[in-house]
Amino acid sequence: MKSRVEYKRQSRKDLAHTPIFTLVAEDWKDPKSGYRQTFYFLECPDWVNVIALDDRDKVILIRQSRYGSLQREVEIPGGAMDRRDATPLEAAKRELKEETGCVARRWESLGKVSPNPAFHRNACHMFLARGARKVAAQELDRAEDIAVSRVPLSRIPALIRRGTITHSIVIAAFMAAFIRLRTKRRLI
């Protein structure tokens, strides 16, 4: 069972601002021992990701260059929420359309996860979108290079096992989706 930490924040200092995160240093004190320590955090907007299924239960996957891993990663549509997005669902719909040109008939929340609670304070909101269909061209940012493909949902576990899909929050979304679908349709 989760519970709040007992530590007390003593100070906070923003060390760096970037377009995608702020690096923060905070001094914290343990009220029981008096021990003080500086912790560092990346403050980011919340993220969204979307498992979009077409009418034949094919997942819309994207292959995208990631400069952190220096790989073209196999992922699902998603990204950071921004000021245009009033809710995580709005952000998810926007990201699906921008990255793939698709919209979906039905949307379902799969919950949210903490990407890395050791030094991230944001959440990743996960969605299952059903009845996805292409309605427009992609609307990519200048630095994005995204290829779209469709894969049967039944092939996803093998893609994860083989290491084709390695992005942790993408795998978390598939885990949440498989639990939901197993409960509803006994798919897995």
N, C-alpha and C positions, 0 to 999 in steps of 0.2 A: 504494500500500500504506500502510495506517495505521501510525503508530508513536506511542509516548508522547512528550509534550513533555519537553524537558530543563530547563525552568524549575523553580525551587525555591520553594515557598510559604514566605513569611516570616511572615505573620500572617493572621488571619481575624477578622472582626467581623460578627455578625448585626445588620443595620440595622433590619429590620422583619419582623414575623411577621403573616401573614394566614391566613385559613382555607384558601387555595389555594396559597400559596407563602411562602417566606422570602427576603427580599432580603439578600444577603451581599456584603460587600466583602473582597477578599483582596489582599494585597500579594505580588507575585511577582518573583523576581530571575532574570535570565538568567545562568547560570553562566559563559558565555563572555565576555560584554561587561560584566557587572556591572550592567546597566541594570535599574532597578526600576520597576514600574508597578502601580497599583491597578486591579483588574478587578472588575466587578460581575456577580453571577449571581442568577438566580431558581432557587431549589431547590424543585422540585415533586415530588410522587409520580409514579411512572410512570403513563402513560396507556394505554388500550386503545381500539381501534376495530374494528368488526365489519362485514364485507360479508356480509350475510345473504341467501341465495338461497332462494326457495321451490321447490317441485317443478317449476314451469314456467319456471325461470331468470329470475324477476323479483326485482329487488333491493328490499329493504325500505329505503326512504329515510325520513328525518325532516326536517321543517322546524321550525326552532327559533329563537326570538329570541336574538340575540347582542348584548349591550350594548356590546361592544368595537367592532363594525362598524356598530352601529345598523341591522342588517338581520335579516330572517328568512332564515337560511341554510339551504340544502339540504345535508344531511350524511348520514352513516351513524351508527348507534347507537355510543356510546362514552362514555368519561369517565375519571375518575381512579381508580386503585386505592385502596382504603382498608384499614383493619385487618381487615375481614371477609374479605378476599381473600388466600388463601394463595398463589395463583399468578395470573399474567396471564390464563390461560384462565378461571379462576373469575370474575375481574372482568369478562371479556368476556361470559360467560354471564349474569351478574347485570345488566350494563348493557343487554343485548339485551332481557331480560325486563322490566326496570323501564321502559325507554323505549318499548317497542313491545307488550309483552304476549306476545312470541313466544319460543319455544324452537326449537332445531334438533337434528336427528338426528346430523349429522356435523360435526366441527370440525377445522380445519387451520390451523396457524400459517403466516402469510405473512412472518414475521420481525419485525424491529423497525427503527425509524428514530429518528434524533436530531432532535427538532422544530426546534431551532436551537442547534447546538453552540457558537455564539459566547457565549451567556449562559444556556443551559439545560443542566442536567446529567441530566435525566431522559430516558427512552426512551418511545416510543409503540409498543406491541405490536399487531400487526395480525393479524386472524383472518378466515378464510373459513368461514362457517357454512352448511351445506347442509341442505335439507329443513326450512326454517323454516316454522313454523305458529303461528298465534295460539292461546294457551291461557288467557290471563288478561287482565284490564284493565291498563292502564298503572299504574305506581306512581311517579308523578312527585314530585320535590321541590317545595316550595311555590313556588319562583321559576321552575319550568320550565313552558313552554307548548309542547308538542311535538305536531305533527300527523304522522301516519304515512301513507305512500303506497307503492305498488309500481310499479316501472318496469322494463320489459324491460332485461336486462343490455346488450343491443345498443345501447340509447339512451344509455348513460352517456358514451361519448366525445363525442357531440354536446352533452350537457349541460355537459361540461367546456369544450369549444371555445366555446360560446356564453356562458360565464361564469355559468351557472346554479349550478354547483358551483365554488366558489373556495377552500374551506378546504384548506390545503396538505397537512395530514396525511390528509385524506380522499382527495385526489388521489393521494398516495403509496400509500395502501392499494389504490386501484383499479389503479394501475400494477403493483404486486406481484401482484394477483389476475389481471390480464390476462396477465402473463408466465407465471404458474402455469397458467392455463387454456389458454393457447395451447400450452404444452408438452404438456399432458395431452389436450386435446380439439381442438386446432387451431381454436378459436373465432374468433380475431382474425387 
